[in-house]
Amino acid sequence: MTLADKIVVLRDGCVEQAGRPLDLYARPANLFVAGFIGSPKMNFLAAVADGQSGNVLSLRLQDGSQVGAICAQTLPQGTPLTLGIRPEHLSVTRAGQGSMDGEVVVAERLGGETYFHIRVTDKSIVAKVNGDSDIGVGAMVGLQFSAEQTHLFLADGQRAG
C-alpha cells in the first residue's frame, strides 16, 4: 500500500476491488477486502438491523448490545449484517461507558501502542490504543466508536449502502 498509486485486490484470480490504497482502506467493497487491507485487520461482529433513522442504522449484536452505524441504504428490521470496525477506531473506556463491553484477554504492549484483544459476545476483537495504558488482562472495559467509522456488510459479504 505504501508504494502504489493504485492497487488491485485479487481473490482466486478475480478482482475484488481496485483503486487508490486509502480508498480501499476507507471504503472496502466487501468483507474480503476489508479484512485484507489494514494491520491489524478489521474487526467483524455479527449483527442484525434493529431500526433506522435517516442514515443511522441501529444494530443489535449477539449479546443484545445496541450500537449505531452509518448506512445510506434502507434495510428492513432483522436483516443479518456484519459490523466492521478497525482497531484504531476503537477507544477503550470503563465498562458500562462505551457502546459495548468486553473482557481484556490479551494485552500486546509494543511501546508506543498497545493492542488489546477483547472478548465481546463470542469473539475476540482488537483495539489499538496508546502504549501507556495500564489496563491489564482480565479487566472489563467499555469500547466506544463513532458510527461514521463503521462498515456494514450484507450476508453475501458485499458492502451495505
OpenMM code with the backbone's topology and positions (N, CA, C; nanometers):
from openmm import Vec3, app, unit

residues = "MET THR LEU ALA ASP LYS ILE VAL VAL LEU ARG ASP GLY CYS VAL GLU GLN ALA GLY ARG PRO LEU ASP LEU TYR ALA ARG PRO ALA ASN LEU PHE VAL ALA GLY PHE ILE GLY SER PRO LYS MET ASN PHE LEU ALA ALA VAL ALA ASP GLY GLN SER GLY ASN VAL LEU SER LEU ARG LEU GLN ASP GLY SER GLN VAL GLY ALA ILE CYS ALA GLN THR LEU PRO GLN GLY THR PRO LEU THR LEU GLY ILE ARG PRO GLU HIS LEU SER VAL THR ARG ALA GLY GLN GLY SER MET ASP GLY GLU VAL VAL VAL ALA GLU ARG LEU GLY GLY GLU THR TYR PHE HIS ILE ARG VAL THR ASP LYS SER ILE VAL ALA LYS VAL ASN GLY ASP SER ASP ILE GLY VAL GLY ALA MET VAL GLY LEU GLN PHE SER ALA GLU GLN THR HIS LEU PHE LEU ALA ASP GLY GLN ARG ALA GLY".split()
positions = [
    Vec3(0.0808, -0.1192, 0.0000),
    Vec3(0.0000, 0.0000, 0.0000),
    Vec3(0.0855, 0.1261, 0.0000),
    Vec3(0.2037, 0.1205, 0.0588),
    Vec3(0.2827, 0.2424, 0.0730),
    Vec3(0.3525, 0.2841, -0.0553),
    Vec3(0.3686, 0.1940, -0.1497),
    Vec3(0.4424, 0.2259, -0.2719),
    Vec3(0.3541, 0.2452, -0.3945),
    Vec3(0.2271, 0.2226, -0.3817),
    Vec3(0.1420, 0.2217, -0.5004),
    Vec3(0.0468, 0.3409, -0.5062),
    Vec3(0.0183, 0.3861, -0.6282),
    Vec3(-0.0859, 0.4857, -0.6510),
    Vec3(-0.2202, 0.4170, -0.6682),
    Vec3(-0.2148, 0.2935, -0.7162),
    Vec3(-0.3350, 0.2143, -0.7376),
    Vec3(-0.3019, 0.0695, -0.7052),
    Vec3(-0.3957, 0.0018, -0.6402),
    Vec3(-0.3765, -0.1399, -0.6115),
    Vec3(-0.4990, -0.2180, -0.6580),
    Vec3(-0.4773, -0.3457, -0.6806),
    Vec3(-0.5841, -0.4368, -0.7187),
    Vec3(-0.5807, -0.5521, -0.6195),
    Vec3(-0.6942, -0.5786, -0.5563),
    Vec3(-0.7047, -0.6908, -0.4632),
    Vec3(-0.7700, -0.8052, -0.5392),
    Vec3(-0.6944, -0.9167, -0.5487),
    Vec3(-0.7413, -1.0357, -0.6196),
    Vec3(-0.7736, -1.1465, -0.5205),
    Vec3(-0.8727, -1.2264, -0.5550),
    Vec3(-0.9011, -1.3496, -0.4798),
    Vec3(-0.9364, -1.4563, -0.5812),
    Vec3(-0.8618, -1.5646, -0.5797),
    Vec3(-0.8833, -1.6754, -0.6723),
    Vec3(-0.8861, -1.6276, -0.8176),
    Vec3(-0.7990, -1.5326, -0.8486),
    Vec3(-0.7873, -1.4830, -0.9853),
    Vec3(-0.8926, -1.3820, -1.0263),
    Vec3(-0.9824, -1.3439, -0.9351),
    Vec3(-1.0875, -1.2460, -0.9663),
    Vec3(-1.0595, -1.1154, -0.8924),
    Vec3(-1.0862, -1.0043, -0.9589),
    Vec3(-1.0668, -0.8726, -0.8989),
    Vec3(-1.1795, -0.8469, -0.7992),
    Vec3(-1.1431, -0.8255, -0.6743),
    Vec3(-1.2400, -0.7918, -0.5702),
    Vec3(-1.2620, -0.6409, -0.5646),
    Vec3(-1.1524, -0.5631, -0.5795),
    Vec3(-1.1619, -0.4174, -0.5786),
    Vec3(-1.0306, -0.3603, -0.6294),
    Vec3(-1.0394, -0.2479, -0.6983),
    Vec3(-0.9214, -0.1764, -0.7472),
    Vec3(-0.9391, -0.0290, -0.7165),
    Vec3(-0.8289, 0.0381, -0.6886),
    Vec3(-0.8355, 0.1814, -0.6614),
    Vec3(-0.7164, 0.2289, -0.5824),
    Vec3(-0.7244, 0.3532, -0.5361),
    Vec3(-0.6175, 0.4085, -0.4525),
    Vec3(-0.6174, 0.3358, -0.3180),
    Vec3(-0.5000, 0.3116, -0.2624),
    Vec3(-0.4923, 0.2360, -0.1366),
    Vec3(-0.5812, 0.2915, -0.0251),
    Vec3(-0.5806, 0.4228, -0.0049),
    Vec3(-0.6614, 0.4785, 0.1025),
    Vec3(-0.8111, 0.4690, 0.0745),
    Vec3(-0.8499, 0.4650, -0.0530),
    Vec3(-0.9909, 0.4455, -0.0866),
    Vec3(-1.0363, 0.3044, -0.0480),
    Vec3(-0.9524, 0.2057, -0.0738),
    Vec3(-0.9857, 0.0683, -0.0353),
    Vec3(-0.9896, 0.0536, 0.1162),
    Vec3(-0.9003, 0.1225, 0.1857),
    Vec3(-0.8973, 0.1200, 0.3316),
    Vec3(-1.0245, 0.1840, 0.3887),
    Vec3(-1.0632, 0.2995, 0.3345),
    Vec3(-1.1764, 0.3755, 0.3879),
    Vec3(-1.3118, 0.3197, 0.3463),
    Vec3(-1.3175, 0.2551, 0.2305),
    Vec3(-1.4464, 0.2073, 0.1793),
    Vec3(-1.4302, 0.0743, 0.1066),
    Vec3(-1.3982, -0.0311, 0.1816),
    Vec3(-1.3825, -0.1627, 0.1180),
    Vec3(-1.5135, -0.2110, 0.0576),
    Vec3(-1.5043, -0.2729, -0.0588),
    Vec3(-1.6230, -0.3178, -0.1317),
    Vec3(-1.6895, -0.4392, -0.0675),
    Vec3(-1.6105, -0.5187, 0.0063),
    Vec3(-1.6660, -0.6412, 0.0640),
    Vec3(-1.5835, -0.6865, 0.1840),
    Vec3(-1.6293, -0.7923, 0.2488),
    Vec3(-1.5608, -0.8444, 0.3675),
    Vec3(-1.4172, -0.8875, 0.3386),
    Vec3(-1.3946, -0.9445, 0.2208),
    Vec3(-1.2604, -0.9912, 0.1878),
    Vec3(-1.1630, -0.8740, 0.1847),
    Vec3(-1.1976, -0.7684, 0.1131),
    Vec3(-1.1099, -0.6512, 0.1037),
    Vec3(-1.0940, -0.5863, 0.2413),
    Vec3(-1.2028, -0.5758, 0.3167),
    Vec3(-1.1981, -0.5151, 0.4499),
    Vec3(-1.1009, -0.5884, 0.5415),
    Vec3(-1.0992, -0.7199, 0.5344),
    Vec3(-1.0089, -0.7982, 0.6180),
    Vec3(-0.8673, -0.8037, 0.5657),
    Vec3(-0.8499, -0.7775, 0.4373),
    Vec3(-0.7186, -0.7856, 0.3734),
    Vec3(-0.6382, -0.6568, 0.3909),
    Vec3(-0.7046, -0.5423, 0.3806),
    Vec3(-0.6383, -0.4120, 0.3884),
    Vec3(-0.6381, -0.3648, 0.5330),
    Vec3(-0.5212, -0.3279, 0.5837),
    Vec3(-0.5081, -0.2761, 0.7194),
    Vec3(-0.4396, -0.3756, 0.8109),
    Vec3(-0.3651, -0.3209, 0.9067),
    Vec3(-0.2933, -0.4053, 1.0014),
    Vec3(-0.2916, -0.3359, 1.1377),
    Vec3(-0.3461, -0.4026, 1.2404),
    Vec3(-0.4144, -0.5311, 1.2354),
    Vec3(-0.5439, -0.5203, 1.1558),
    Vec3(-0.5944, -0.6348, 1.1152),
    Vec3(-0.7109, -0.6361, 1.0266),
    Vec3(-0.8367, -0.5877, 1.0980),
    Vec3(-0.9369, -0.5550, 1.0182),
    Vec3(-1.0640, -0.5053, 1.0690),
    Vec3(-1.1315, -0.6107, 1.1568),
    Vec3(-1.1983, -0.5632, 1.2617),
    Vec3(-1.2796, -0.6490, 1.3489),
    Vec3(-1.4169, -0.6675, 1.2859),
    Vec3(-1.4728, -0.7867, 1.2991),
    Vec3(-1.6049, -0.8155, 1.2459),
    Vec3(-1.6932, -0.8730, 1.3563),
    Vec3(-1.8156, -0.8202, 1.3667),
    Vec3(-1.9138, -0.8697, 1.4634),
    Vec3(-2.0461, -0.8949, 1.3926),
    Vec3(-2.1087, -1.0077, 1.4240),
    Vec3(-2.2403, -1.0393, 1.3686),
    Vec3(-2.3435, -0.9474, 1.4332),
    Vec3(-2.4370, -0.8989, 1.3501),
    Vec3(-2.5394, -0.8070, 1.3983),
    Vec3(-2.6654, -0.8235, 1.3140),
    Vec3(-2.7744, -0.7652, 1.3615),
    Vec3(-2.8972, -0.7570, 1.2824),
    Vec3(-2.9483, -0.6140, 1.2883),
    Vec3(-3.0083, -0.5701, 1.1780),
    Vec3(-3.0686, -0.4369, 1.1727),
    Vec3(-3.1836, -0.4315, 1.2726),
    Vec3(-3.1909, -0.3190, 1.3454),
    Vec3(-3.2923, -0.3080, 1.4504),
    Vec3(-3.3590, -0.1703, 1.4470),
    Vec3(-3.3759, -0.1160, 1.3272),
    Vec3(-3.4400, 0.0148, 1.3120),
    Vec3(-3.3448, 0.1137, 1.2473),
    Vec3(-3.4016, 0.2164, 1.1858),
    Vec3(-3.3198, 0.3128, 1.1135),
    Vec3(-3.3830, 0.4509, 1.1240),
    Vec3(-3.3002, 0.5513, 1.1464),
    Vec3(-3.3426, 0.6905, 1.1497),
    Vec3(-3.2502, 0.7679, 1.0578),
    Vec3(-3.2997, 0.8048, 0.9405),
    Vec3(-3.2144, 0.8704, 0.8416),
    Vec3(-3.1084, 0.7742, 0.7942),
    Vec3(-2.9815, 0.8164, 0.8029),
    Vec3(-2.8736, 0.7268, 0.7603),
    Vec3(-2.8073, 0.6549, 0.8773),
    Vec3(-2.8640, 0.6658, 0.9977),
    Vec3(-2.8094, 0.5943, 1.1141),
    Vec3(-2.8929, 0.4688, 1.1375),
    Vec3(-2.8266, 0.3561, 1.1268),
    Vec3(-2.8902, 0.2266, 1.1446),
    Vec3(-2.8590, 0.1759, 1.2849),
    Vec3(-2.9606, 0.1375, 1.3574),
    Vec3(-2.9430, 0.0761, 1.4880),
    Vec3(-2.9195, -0.0735, 1.4665),
    Vec3(-2.8181, -0.1268, 1.5342),
    Vec3(-2.7831, -0.2681, 1.5213),
    Vec3(-2.7928, -0.3359, 1.6569),
    Vec3(-2.8335, -0.4611, 1.6564),
    Vec3(-2.8335, -0.5431, 1.7768),
    Vec3(-2.7271, -0.6503, 1.7591),
    Vec3(-2.6310, -0.6543, 1.8516),
    Vec3(-2.5264, -0.7567, 1.8485),
    Vec3(-2.5772, -0.8839, 1.9145),
    Vec3(-2.4986, -0.9900, 1.9050),
    Vec3(-2.5393, -1.1199, 1.9586),
    Vec3(-2.5649, -1.1175, 2.1085),
    Vec3(-2.4947, -1.0306, 2.1825),
    Vec3(-2.5143, -1.0235, 2.3272),
    Vec3(-2.6281, -0.9297, 2.3658),
    Vec3(-2.6978, -0.8741, 2.2654),
    Vec3(-2.8088, -0.7837, 2.2911),
    Vec3(-2.7702, -0.6370, 2.2917),
    Vec3(-2.6410, -0.6066, 2.2845),
    Vec3(-2.5953, -0.4676, 2.2810),
    Vec3(-2.6540, -0.3964, 2.1598),
    Vec3(-2.6876, -0.2693, 2.1778),
    Vec3(-2.7362, -0.1854, 2.0694),
    Vec3(-2.6241, -0.0885, 2.0317),
    Vec3(-2.5900, -0.0828, 1.9046),
    Vec3(-2.4888, 0.0098, 1.8551),
    Vec3(-2.5424, 0.0745, 1.7279),
    Vec3(-2.4801, 0.1850, 1.6888),
    Vec3(-2.5217, 0.2550, 1.5683),
    Vec3(-2.4156, 0.2489, 1.4610),
    Vec3(-2.4601, 0.2542, 1.3358),
    Vec3(-2.3695, 0.2548, 1.2214),
    Vec3(-2.4323, 0.3410, 1.1125),
    Vec3(-2.3491, 0.3984, 1.0284),
    Vec3(-2.3970, 0.4796, 0.9171),
    Vec3(-2.4286, 0.3875, 0.7994),
    Vec3(-2.5471, 0.4044, 0.7410),
    Vec3(-2.5866, 0.3245, 0.6258),
    Vec3(-2.6864, 0.4047, 0.5432),
    Vec3(-2.6480, 0.4430, 0.4225),
    Vec3(-2.7362, 0.5203, 0.3351),
    Vec3(-2.8483, 0.4338, 0.2786),
    Vec3(-2.8264, 0.3037, 0.2750),
    Vec3(-2.9248, 0.2093, 0.2220),
    Vec3(-3.0275, 0.1777, 0.3311),
    Vec3(-3.1555, 0.1771, 0.2974),
    Vec3(-3.2593, 0.1407, 0.3940),
    Vec3(-3.2653, -0.0112, 0.4044),
    Vec3(-3.2503, -0.0618, 0.5264),
    Vec3(-3.2505, -0.2062, 0.5500),
    Vec3(-3.3648, -0.2434, 0.6432),
    Vec3(-3.4403, -0.3470, 0.6090),
    Vec3(-3.5506, -0.3887, 0.6956),
    Vec3(-3.5002, -0.4426, 0.8296),
    Vec3(-3.5834, -0.4240, 0.9322),
    Vec3(-3.5512, -0.4771, 1.0640),
    Vec3(-3.5301, -0.6277, 1.0540),
    Vec3(-3.4270, -0.6784, 1.1224),
    Vec3(-3.3965, -0.8208, 1.1207),
    Vec3(-3.2968, -0.8620, 1.0138),
    Vec3(-3.2561, -0.7680, 0.9263),
    Vec3(-3.1583, -0.8012, 0.8226),
    Vec3(-3.0266, -0.8424, 0.8875),
    Vec3(-2.9740, -0.9624, 0.8570),
    Vec3(-2.8446, -1.0024, 0.9133),
    Vec3(-2.7318, -0.9241, 0.8475),
    Vec3(-2.6386, -0.8772, 0.9302),
    Vec3(-2.5274, -0.7941, 0.8837),
    Vec3(-2.3998, -0.8329, 0.9564),
    Vec3(-2.2897, -0.7853, 0.9016),
    Vec3(-2.1613, -0.7919, 0.9706),
    Vec3(-2.1147, -0.6487, 0.9914),
    Vec3(-2.0871, -0.6146, 1.1152),
    Vec3(-2.0364, -0.4827, 1.1514),
    Vec3(-1.8845, -0.4891, 1.1511),
    Vec3(-1.8217, -0.3983, 1.0792),
    Vec3(-1.6759, -0.3908, 1.0757),
    Vec3(-1.6267, -0.2636, 1.1421),
    Vec3(-1.5257, -0.2787, 1.2297),
    Vec3(-1.4647, -0.1639, 1.2974),
    Vec3(-1.3139, -0.1856, 1.2989),
    Vec3(-1.2396, -0.0892, 1.2512),
    Vec3(-1.0941, -0.1000, 1.2523),
    Vec3(-1.0414, -0.0815, 1.3955),
    Vec3(-0.9358, -0.1541, 1.4327),
    Vec3(-0.8805, -0.1451, 1.5682),
    Vec3(-0.8451, -0.0027, 1.6107),
    Vec3(-0.7978, 0.0780, 1.5186),
    Vec3(-0.7593, 0.2158, 1.5518),
    Vec3(-0.8790, 0.3088, 1.5691),
    Vec3(-0.9986, 0.2607, 1.5376),
    Vec3(-1.1194, 0.3413, 1.5548),
    Vec3(-1.1958, 0.3059, 1.6816),
    Vec3(-1.1385, 0.2183, 1.7641),
    Vec3(-1.1981, 0.1821, 1.8927),
    Vec3(-1.1270, 0.2564, 2.0046),
    Vec3(-1.2037, 0.3107, 2.0983),
    Vec3(-1.1485, 0.3704, 2.2194),
    Vec3(-1.1878, 0.2822, 2.3364),
    Vec3(-1.0947, 0.2629, 2.4281),
    Vec3(-1.1206, 0.1805, 2.5462),
    Vec3(-1.1535, 0.2734, 2.6625),
    Vec3(-1.2634, 0.2429, 2.7325),
    Vec3(-1.3089, 0.3223, 2.8456),
    Vec3(-1.3530, 0.2281, 2.9576),
    Vec3(-1.4135, 0.2819, 3.0595),
    Vec3(-1.4633, 0.1990, 3.1696),
    Vec3(-1.5834, 0.1168, 3.1247),
    Vec3(-1.5966, -0.0021, 3.1798),
    Vec3(-1.7118, -0.0878, 3.1495),
    Vec3(-1.8398, -0.0106, 3.1782),
    Vec3(-1.9372, -0.0244, 3.0896),
    Vec3(-2.0646, 0.0432, 3.1051),
    Vec3(-2.0676, 0.1833, 3.0461),
    Vec3(-1.9529, 0.2336, 3.0000),
    Vec3(-1.9479, 0.3697, 2.9461),
    Vec3(-1.9241, 0.3740, 2.7959),
    Vec3(-1.9216, 0.2593, 2.7325),
    Vec3(-1.8987, 0.2563, 2.5887),
    Vec3(-2.0204, 0.2065, 2.5137),
    Vec3(-2.0010, 0.1773, 2.3877),
    Vec3(-2.1073, 0.1224, 2.3040),
    Vec3(-2.1307, -0.0245, 2.3356),
    Vec3(-2.0251, -0.0915, 2.3831),
    Vec3(-2.0341, -0.2326, 2.4216),
    Vec3(-1.9242, -0.2614, 2.5221),
    Vec3(-1.9402, -0.3685, 2.5967),
    Vec3(-1.8424, -0.4083, 2.6979),
    Vec3(-1.7741, -0.5380, 2.6590),
    Vec3(-1.6551, -0.5585, 2.7144),
    Vec3(-1.5831, -0.6818, 2.6920),
    Vec3(-1.4733, -0.7006, 2.7948),
    Vec3(-1.4099, -0.8173, 2.7892),
    Vec3(-1.3019, -0.8509, 2.8821),
    Vec3(-1.1707, -0.8578, 2.8069),
    Vec3(-1.0677, -0.7918, 2.8609),
    Vec3(-0.9346, -0.7968, 2.8008),
    Vec3(-0.8771, -0.9361, 2.8230),
    Vec3(-0.8442, -1.0055, 2.7135),
    Vec3(-0.7888, -1.1399, 2.7251),
    Vec3(-0.6401, -1.1427, 2.6901),
    Vec3(-0.5926, -1.0443, 2.6146),
    Vec3(-0.4501, -1.0315, 2.5820),
    Vec3(-0.4177, -0.8832, 2.5732),
    Vec3(-0.3015, -0.8439, 2.6249),
    Vec3(-0.2524, -0.7067, 2.6103),
    Vec3(-0.1138, -0.7140, 2.5456),
    Vec3(-0.1050, -0.6718, 2.4204),
    Vec3(0.0237, -0.6687, 2.3491),
    Vec3(0.0816, -0.5286, 2.3632),
    Vec3(0.1787, -0.5119, 2.4504),
    Vec3(0.2396, -0.3807, 2.4749),
    Vec3(0.3628, -0.3666, 2.3843),
    Vec3(0.3538, -0.2740, 2.2898),
    Vec3(0.4578, -0.2603, 2.1883),
    Vec3(0.5351, -0.1293, 2.2016),
    Vec3(0.5270, -0.0651, 2.3149),
    Vec3(0.5959, 0.0629, 2.3342),
    Vec3(0.5012, 0.1779, 2.3083),
    Vec3(0.5022, 0.2299, 2.1869),
    Vec3(0.4193, 0.3443, 2.1524),
    Vec3(0.2721, 0.3122, 2.1352),
    Vec3(0.2389, 0.1850, 2.1255),
    Vec3(0.0992, 0.1445, 2.1112),
    Vec3(0.0772, 0.0114, 2.1817),
    Vec3(-0.0464, -0.0132, 2.2171),
    Vec3(-0.0853, -0.1394, 2.2785),
    Vec3(-0.2051, -0.1938, 2.2026),
    Vec3(-0.2016, -0.3242, 2.1756),
    Vec3(-0.3160, -0.3922, 2.1139),
    Vec3(-0.3834, -0.4738, 2.2232),
    Vec3(-0.5097, -0.4387, 2.2520),
    Vec3(-0.5890, -0.5160, 2.3454),
    Vec3(-0.6773, -0.6105, 2.2659),
    Vec3(-0.6714, -0.7375, 2.2997),
    Vec3(-0.7630, -0.8368, 2.2438),
    Vec3(-0.8740, -0.8494, 2.3476),
    Vec3(-0.9949, -0.8145, 2.3058),
    Vec3(-1.1063, -0.8020, 2.3986),
    Vec3(-1.2184, -0.8964, 2.3560),
    Vec3(-1.2642, -0.9800, 2.4499),
    Vec3(-1.3734, -1.0733, 2.4204),
    Vec3(-1.5050, -0.9970, 2.4288),
    Vec3(-1.5720, -0.9882, 2.3134),
    Vec3(-1.7030, -0.9243, 2.3012),
    Vec3(-1.7946, -1.0276, 2.2390),
    Vec3(-1.9111, -1.0465, 2.2959),
    Vec3(-2.0011, -1.1554, 2.2573),
    Vec3(-1.9184, -1.2841, 2.2585),
    Vec3(-1.9104, -1.3554, 2.1485),
    Vec3(-1.8335, -1.4803, 2.1452),
    Vec3(-1.7045, -1.4649, 2.0661),
    Vec3(-1.6648, -1.3405, 2.0376),
    Vec3(-1.5467, -1.3144, 1.9552),
    Vec3(-1.4435, -1.2338, 2.0317),
    Vec3(-1.3209, -1.2406, 1.9844),
    Vec3(-1.2155, -1.1540, 2.0346),
    Vec3(-1.1894, -1.0484, 1.9282),
    Vec3(-1.1985, -0.9218, 1.9674),
    Vec3(-1.1678, -0.8134, 1.8745),
    Vec3(-1.0463, -0.7378, 1.9262),
    Vec3(-0.9824, -0.6628, 1.8385),
    Vec3(-0.8600, -0.5917, 1.8723),
    Vec3(-0.8866, -0.4419, 1.8758),
    Vec3(-0.8365, -0.3776, 1.9809),
    Vec3(-0.8391, -0.2320, 1.9916),
    Vec3(-0.6950, -0.1836, 1.9975),
    Vec3(-0.6610, -0.0881, 1.9141),
    Vec3(-0.5271, -0.0291, 1.9119),
    Vec3(-0.5330, 0.1014, 1.9897),
    Vec3(-0.4578, 0.1101, 2.1002),
    Vec3(-0.4618, 0.2272, 2.1866),
    Vec3(-0.3200, 0.2771, 2.2136),
    Vec3(-0.3114, 0.3908, 2.2802),
    Vec3(-0.1831, 0.4481, 2.3182),
    Vec3(-0.1033, 0.3485, 2.4022),
    Vec3(0.0264, 0.3494, 2.3871),
    Vec3(0.1113, 0.2495, 2.4516),
    Vec3(0.1209, 0.2585, 2.6016),
    Vec3(0.0814, 0.3692, 2.6630),
    Vec3(0.0990, 0.3834, 2.8076),
    Vec3(-0.0240, 0.3434, 2.8886),
    Vec3(-0.1162, 0.2707, 2.8304),
    Vec3(-0.2352, 0.2266, 2.9019),
    Vec3(-0.1975, 0.1257, 3.0096),
    Vec3(-0.2571, 0.1405, 3.1264),
    Vec3(-0.2268, 0.0482, 3.2371),
    Vec3(-0.3347, -0.0586, 3.2560),
    Vec3(-0.4229, -0.0736, 3.1607),
    Vec3(-0.5273, -0.1762, 3.1682),
    Vec3(-0.4620, -0.3132, 3.1541),
    Vec3(-0.5051, -0.4075, 3.2362),
    Vec3(-0.4443, -0.5401, 3.2341),
    Vec3(-0.5404, -0.6494, 3.1886),
    Vec3(-0.4833, -0.7676, 3.1694),
    Vec3(-0.5614, -0.8850, 3.1313),
    Vec3(-0.6638, -0.9137, 3.2406),
    Vec3(-0.7850, -0.9467, 3.1990),
    Vec3(-0.8934, -0.9753, 3.2918),
    Vec3(-0.9819, -0.8556, 3.3206),
    Vec3(-0.9376, -0.7364, 3.2835),
    Vec3(-1.0165, -0.6155, 3.3089),
    Vec3(-1.1402, -0.6127, 3.2204),
    Vec3(-1.2510, -0.5705, 3.2769),
    Vec3(-1.3724, -0.5437, 3.1994),
    Vec3(-1.3632, -0.3993, 3.1524),
    Vec3(-1.3856, -0.3786, 3.0236),
    Vec3(-1.3729, -0.2458, 2.9648),
    Vec3(-1.4936, -0.2159, 2.8762),
    Vec3(-1.5135, -0.0893, 2.8500),
    Vec3(-1.6120, -0.0458, 2.7523),
    Vec3(-1.5393, -0.0088, 2.6243),
    Vec3(-1.6048, -0.0258, 2.5129),
    Vec3(-1.5487, 0.0106, 2.3834),
    Vec3(-1.6385, 0.1148, 2.3190),
    Vec3(-1.5783, 0.2251, 2.2774),
    Vec3(-1.6508, 0.3310, 2.2099),
    Vec3(-1.6012, 0.3430, 2.0678),
    Vec3(-1.6928, 0.3829, 1.9796),
    Vec3(-1.6559, 0.4103, 1.8409),
    Vec3(-1.7601, 0.5014, 1.7815),
    Vec3(-1.7223, 0.5678, 1.6762),
    Vec3(-1.8119, 0.6580, 1.6060),
    Vec3(-1.8858, 0.5809, 1.4970),
    Vec3(-2.0150, 0.6052, 1.4837),
    Vec3(-2.0938, 0.5402, 1.3790),
    Vec3(-2.0356, 0.5687, 1.2411),
    Vec3(-1.9722, 0.6854, 1.2258),
    Vec3(-1.9139, 0.7240, 1.0968),
    Vec3(-1.7918, 0.6392, 1.0605),
    Vec3(-1.7328, 0.5734, 1.1573),
    Vec3(-1.6125, 0.4939, 1.1315),
    Vec3(-1.6412, 0.3443, 1.1274),
    Vec3(-1.7658, 0.3088, 1.1075),
    Vec3(-1.8017, 0.1679, 1.0981),
    Vec3(-1.8228, 0.1295, 0.9524),
    Vec3(-1.8251, 0.0009, 0.9284),
    Vec3(-1.8503, -0.0553, 0.7955),
    Vec3(-1.9555, -0.1639, 0.8126),
    Vec3(-2.0502, -0.1685, 0.7199),
    Vec3(-2.1553, -0.2698, 0.7253),
    Vec3(-2.1509, -0.3557, 0.6004),
    Vec3(-2.1674, -0.4864, 0.6206),
    Vec3(-2.1653, -0.5814, 0.5108),
    Vec3(-2.2887, -0.6707, 0.5189),
    Vec3(-2.3470, -0.6967, 0.4029),
    Vec3(-2.4646, -0.7826, 0.3925),
    Vec3(-2.4257, -0.9292, 0.4066),
    Vec3(-2.5234, -1.0166, 0.4131),
    Vec3(-2.4995, -1.1609, 0.4303),
    Vec3(-2.4131, -1.2181, 0.3184),
    Vec3(-2.4182, -1.1610, 0.1980),
    Vec3(-2.3357, -1.2092, 0.0879),
    Vec3(-2.1940, -1.1539, 0.0900),
    Vec3(-2.1615, -1.0731, 0.1921),
    Vec3(-2.0270, -1.0180, 0.2078),
    Vec3(-2.0052, -0.8834, 0.1408),
    Vec3(-2.1024, -0.8362, 0.0627),
    Vec3(-2.0875, -0.7084, -0.0064),
    Vec3(-2.1204, -0.5933, 0.0882),
    Vec3(-2.0593, -0.4784, 0.0624),
    Vec3(-2.0804, -0.3580, 0.1428),
    Vec3(-2.2271, -0.3154, 0.1358),
    Vec3(-2.2841, -0.2789, 0.2509),
    Vec3(-2.4200, -0.2248, 0.2551),
    Vec3(-2.4109, -0.0731, 0.2425),
    Vec3(-2.4945, -0.0172, 0.1581),
    Vec3(-2.5023, 0.1298, 0.1451),
    Vec3(-2.3851, 0.1834, 0.0758),
] * unit.nanometer
topology = app.Topology()
chain = topology.addChain("A")
for resn in residues:
    res = topology.addResidue(resn, chain)
    for name in ("N", "CA", "C"):
        topology.addAtom(name, app.Element.getBySymbol(name[0]), res)
